Amino acid sequence: MSKHLVIVESPAKAKTIEKFLGRDYQVLASFGHVRALPSKQGSVDIEHDFTPKYAVLPESRKHIDAIKKALKEADDLLLATDPDREGEAISWHLLAALGLDKKKTAMPVRRVVFHEITKDAIVHAVNHPRDISLDLVDAQQARSVLDYLVGFNLSPFLWKKIRYGLSAGRVQSVALRLVCEREKEIQAFREQEYWTIAAQLATGKKQNFTANLVEVRGKKLGKFDIPDQPAANEIVSALERCQGNPACAFRVEKVTRSERRRLPAPPFTTSTLQQEASRKLGFSAKKTMATAQKLYEGINIGEGAVGLITYMRTDSVVLSEQAKAEAKELITALYGKEYALTKPRVFKNRAKNAQEAHEAIRPTLMAKTPAELKQYLTPDQFKLYDLIWKRAVASQMAEALLDQTSVEISAGEDFRFRAAGTVVRFPGFMKLYTEGVDDEAEEKEGVLPPLEEGDPLALTKLLPEQHFTQPPPRYTEATLVKTLEEYGIGRPSTYASIMNTLVERKYARLDKKRFVPEDVGMVVSDLLVNHFTRYVDYNFTATLEEELDQVSRGEKNWKPLIHEFWGPFFSLLKQKEGEISKADLTTEATNESCPDCGKPLVVKLGRFGKFYACSGYPECKYIRKLEKEGAEPQEPVYSEEKCEKCGSPMLIKDGRYGKYLACSGYPGCKNIQPLVKPKGTGVTCPECREGELTEKKSRYGKMFYSCNRYPQCKFALWDPPVEKPCPKCGFPLLVKKVYKREGEFLKCPKEGCDYQSNK
């Protein structure tokens, strides 16, 4: 009997697939990538046609060994990694790591591709294998080499010119530019006042509605035509004088009715799923993808594990014929025939790379409603499945029919008002789902009472309202993903990691779910925009993405693409090495003088942001906190603690290592202490015999144990002490952990004492 070995990427997926295939198939996991470019000099051999020097990842070696062992008993090998260019590359790398040359090996090696983890899809894929697509592999190699060349050469440049530990990425730097340029727009923004005037009107049947003033004395009002309160008051006074005057009474001048048809949004792609999950569920892109991965790989729904959604990394909005048929049957059963389509709706695929995007994200079985599956899912899984299910089903529902009414209202010859209202005549897909929006500013139209031309109206109330223009909003994860996609920058599968990197590298922070660039992020972005303009240009980056897609379609070779990029990039890097100094980037002149020595003050970029410093450093060490422009001064926050030295209230302050308590009597009293009292161990300090050893954290977050009489006694240990004294010298023993053997033993920390024993 034949024995088939199938390799997938994750163990969860392996378990689900093995159940579908039966005892003749053994399914093992590669646990993701198995080879990569080592993070060191020379991983790409530039002198020899940019040859990448891949290495097996240390954590992958044991998985490779397990696969090699299983291969000895197998008749053939089926590579079933993810159905995109990254999955294709993992299969290719896997063959290399296993030492298998597909042209020379006698064992049949085939590539298996499926977009959903259901029995029918898996069996069909296994029965219709293909060869590895070297075009997709080359596209992934080109991306990896490009990212290595940019990151491994530009990052050290940032270390020299700004600060050690910074990073620059080919797509990450463009995303940072978007965030920083939006911040500059906000900083440069100057608000402008304007007023609007509305009238609350009543029909003869005492039905109230509101209309907005749109024209005064024959002139249509622009946004800023009522600039201030006096101008608004003048119009309000004129309108008030109309009350009781038949010549300028309010009446309906014109009624326009129209039918509007509204179509549903297409089923989810990776980027639209990330956007909508951010808007409606408050999920980060990273959380969305992690949750979707679980739904794709398989959930036990009472009949064993089964994949509940199709592959979640896709640019496609296409649904399979089977999915559309299932949707029609479900819609008819749940909502009635009038909500189903006679002919399935087809959405146009915007993806340029058809090889990678076969189908949209949808439930594998439309009939599995969220309510039916809720008991098997975590709250986050349920919310995301519910969103995916509703979007996919709604995409195949009837369009919504809306009756839109626009009413022109005159108040004599001088004033015209307009009111608009929408009535849903047939909800169609809106009965199930409507798409979320970003930063919606428009007021929603209300419902108008029945109105006809010539109807008289009574003025109930005038509603003048002051407004101020608002700066452009900072990017949320949803709007940043949307903008990157609109520019054609990056791939949907990379958006989550790009945004995560911005925050992890402290180039930006998330404040109320919006990206706010940090000082160092602004400095890095300015450097790249001013000196490496081409490489953070939106069009250049998008064009490079299109060229990578051409490689994946077999229309372009990848190595000439690297040559075209590397030559100009390397020349520019060498040129800027000599042109730019660190001081140019991290020091800014000011008009202020140092209050201590009179020398000019400068703004410097430090580890924790920008601050004022004396240009006479190190002779003068004056520094001062730099208050952010537009930031409100912070009120002091008092704690319930009293200073143990002078009795003044203690303030809660923010320091470089977190919050701490400081005496409000500063500078007369400089007492500070931790906000959280150190946790005692109950062990007497062996050095002073008076204090207690307490648990503390170092500036890097590592736990240590020191005497609570510090600074009088400076005794400290890295390992936890125990009450038991050393039988040889009386010192408190330490608990020493031995990670390799997963054990612990007791050891005396005193120099010269070699006592130790099993715990």
DAZITA-V72213 format. One record per run of one state. SS is the DSSP state (a for helix, b for strand, c for the rest). FROM is the first residue (numbers start at 1). TO is the last residue. Records with the same first field share a line. If there is no record, write none. Layout:
# DAZITA-V72213
SS: FROM-TO, FROM-TO
This chain:
# DAZITA-V72213
c: 1-3, 9-10, 22-24, 30-34, 38-43, 49-50, 53-53, 57-57, 72-75, 80-84, 98-107, 112-118, 128-129, 131-133, 162-171, 189-192, 203-207, 217-218, 221-228, 241-245, 249-249, 263-267, 269-269, 282-284, 298-298, 301-304, 307-308, 310-320, 336-336, 341-360, 362-362, 364-369, 377-378, 395-396, 398-399, 412-414, 427-427, 432-445, 447-455, 469-475, 488-491, 505-507, 512-513, 518-518, 532-532, 537-537, 553-557, 580-581, 594-599, 607-608, 615-622, 626-636, 643-648, 656-657, 664-671, 675-678, 685-691, 698-702, 708-715, 718-720, 726-731, 739-742, 749-755, 759-759
b: 4-8, 25-29, 35-37, 44-45, 51-52, 54-56, 76-79, 108-111, 130-130, 193-202, 208-216, 219-220, 250-262, 268-268, 299-300, 305-306, 309-309, 340-340, 361-361, 363-363, 397-397, 400-411, 415-426, 446-446, 456-468, 476-476, 508-511, 514-517, 587-593, 600-606, 609-614, 623-625, 637-642, 649-655, 658-663, 672-674, 679-684, 692-697, 703-707, 716-717, 721-725, 732-738, 743-748, 756-758
a: 11-21, 46-48, 58-71, 85-97, 119-127, 134-161, 172-188, 229-240, 246-248, 270-281, 285-297, 321-335, 337-339, 370-376, 379-394, 428-431, 477-487, 492-504, 519-531, 533-536, 538-552, 558-579, 582-586
